[in-house]
């Protein structure tokens, strides 16, 4: 495959701040589209929207080679939806009713909705995973194959900049689970993983401003239940999009493993 290098005086960080319709983004979009269409495993794809391609360019600070690597998942284009803080109460998952693989698929679908927001593309995302209630049954669901998929999403298979991963209320037996995932992660992601334990009320404030943390985590933002209700409504409003993702995007993603 040929290499394409658009000429531009701006660096990746500066390009990321430009609006989608900026003429200065145009040569980068054209080059990524051309490179994607020439890739062997994308030869059947006829076109990509500008907005779709810009998501992948922003995710890798307009580095064409890295953007194409993420792009190769062939996620379909769609209409777009400050840096997000994703709060995930992983401990609420009942492993008797839902497998870890099913939970992972749901996480991918919701992450796809989040990644459509322009400011999130620019600023990236921080995640807080609350493992209160995690049991040995949860841990036994995580196998090397799933660990590899999770690592791939965190490192180079999804158009989002992961700025931080924060674990709270994690039990001791979670550490062997993370040890299974850790070897697959690039160094920059390893450095952004923080385990806060049960003392998270004190330590989370080192990474988050009070206005984005719920009162349950020592912050001044909206409560967890209120946020969950708002997010549930957003998911209901995105029903058609979720069906599209379920039938196309995840099928393609899973074929890569």
N, C-alpha and C positions, 0 to 999 in steps of 0.2 A: 504494500500500500504506500502511496506517495505521501510525503509530509507536506503540510500546508502551514505557512507562517504568515499570517496577516501583518501588515505594517501598521504600527500604532505607537504613538509617543507615550501612551498611558500604560501604567502597570496594571496587574490583575486586580489589586485592591481598588484602584480608581475606577476601573471598568465596571466592577461589581456595583458601584454606587449609581451608575447611570440608569435611566429608565429604559424599559424594554424597547421603546420606539426610537432610541438614540441612533443616529446614523453611524456613530463611532463603533457601535456593536455589530453593525451590519457585516463587515468583512469576516469577523470571527464566526458569526452565525453561518454565513455562506460556506466558510472553510470546514466547519464541523459537519454541516449537512453533506457536503461533497465527500468528505472522508468517510462518513457513516454509510453512505450509499455505495461506496467502493469496497467496504469491508465484505469479506466473503459471506459471513453469516447474516449480513443485512441486505443481500442482493435483491431479495424479494420486496423490500420496503421501497415505496415510490416517493414518499415525501414526509417531512417533519415540519411542524409549525415552528415559527420563530420563537414563540413563547416557550414551547417545549424544549428546544435546544438551549435557550438561555438559562434554563434551570440547571442544566448539566454544566454549562460553562461557569456559572456562578459558584457551583459546588466545588469547583477545582480552580478558582481564581483565574479563569480564562486560559488555563494551560490546555492546549488542544489535545495533546496526547492523553493526558489524564482524564479529560472530559470524555473523550471517545471510549476510554476503558469503562467508565461508568455507563455511558450511553449504550453500550452493547447489550444491555438487558432488554432493549426494545420496548420500553414502557410507552403507552399511547399518550397522545397529547390531550389536553383538556383545558378548560377555562381556569384561571388562577383563583385561589381563595383569598418589628423589634425582635428581636431574638426571642424565641419561644422557650418556655420552661415546661417540659413535659413531666407530669407527675403520674407515676404508674404504681398502683397498689397491687404489686405482684402477689403479695401474700393472700389476697382475696380470691385468687384463682383456686378452684377446687379440682385437683388432679384426678379425682374419681369421675368427674363429669366431662372434663376437657383435657385433652392431651397437650403436652408442651408444644407439639407441632401445630396444633390448632390455634393456640394462643399466639404463637409466633406469626402465623398467617394473618390473624386479626391485627397484630401490631404493625405488620407491613402495610395493610390497607389504611390504617389510621395515619401512619407516617406519610403515606402518599398524599393524603389530603393536606397535612401540615406543610409538606414540601412545596405545595402550589402557591404559597404566600410569598410575595416578592421580598418582603423584609426578612422573612426567615431564610430565604435563599442567600440574602446578603449577610445577615448577622450570624446565622447558624443556630444551633439548638443545644440547650442543656437539659439533661434528664435526671429526675430523681426517682429512684426505684425503692419503694417501701416494702421490705420483706417481712414485716410483722405478720406472724402466722405461718411463715414458711416452715414446712415439716420435711422429714426424710422422704415422704412420698413425692414432694415437689422435686427434691434433689435427684431422685432416681429417674425422673422423666428426662433429664438432660443427658443426652448421649453425645459421643464425639461427632456424629454426623450433624446434629442440630447445633452443637457448639461451633462447628465450621460455618454453618449458615449465618448464625448470629454474628460471628466475627467478620464475615464477608460484608454484611450490611453495615457494620460499624466502621469498616475500613475503606472499601472501594467499590461497593456495589449499589449505592443509593445516593441520589443527588442531594445530600444534606451535609453541612459541616457540623460535625459533632464537637462541641466546645467543652463539654464536660459530662461525665457520668457519675452520679452520686448515689451511693447505696446507704440506706438507713435501716436500722433494726435488723441487720443481717445476722443470722445465727452462725455459730462456728462452723457448722457443716456446709455452709455455703462456700467457704473458701476452697474446698476441693473442686467444687463446680466451676468456680472462677478459674482455678488452676488449669482446668480442661480447656477453657476458652482462651486464656491469656496467650499461649504460644502462637495463635493465629493472628493476633493483633499487631499492627505496626507500633513502633515505639511511641509515636506521638499520641496514639490513643491510650496506650498503657499509662502514660503520664497523666492522662486526664481522667482516670478512674480513681475515685475517692471513696473509701469505706468509712462511714461515720459511726457505725454501731448504734447503741442506744443513747449516746451523748450528742445526737445530731442537733438538738435545739441550740447548742452552743456553737458547734462548728460550721453549720450551714451558713451562718451569717458572714463567714469569711469569703463565701463565693457568690452569695445572692443578696440583693438589696431587700429590705423588709417588705416593700410594696409588692413583690412578686411571690413571696412565701405566704402560705395560708396560716391562720392563727395556730392551727394544730402543729405547725413546724416552727413556731416562734416568730411568725411574720405578721404583717399588717394587711395582707391581701385578702382576696375572697376565700371563704371557707371551702374545704374539700368537697363537701356535698353540693354546694352551690356551683362550683366549677364542673363537677361531674354532670349535673343536670343540664348545664349550658352546652357541654360537649355532646351529651346524648342527643339534644335537640339538633345540633349541627350535623351529627351523623344521620339522623332521620331525614334531614333536608338534603343530604348527599346520597340518598338511597340509590338513585340511578347510577351515580358515579361509582359507588361501592360495588354494584353488580358488574359494572364494566371492569373494574379492577379485579374482582374475584374470578371472572371468566377468562380474562386475558393476561393481565400483568402477572399475577401470581403463577399461572400455569407456565408462562415463559420463564419466570424466575426459577421455579422448581426444576425445570428441565436442565438448568445449568449444573445441577448437582447429581 
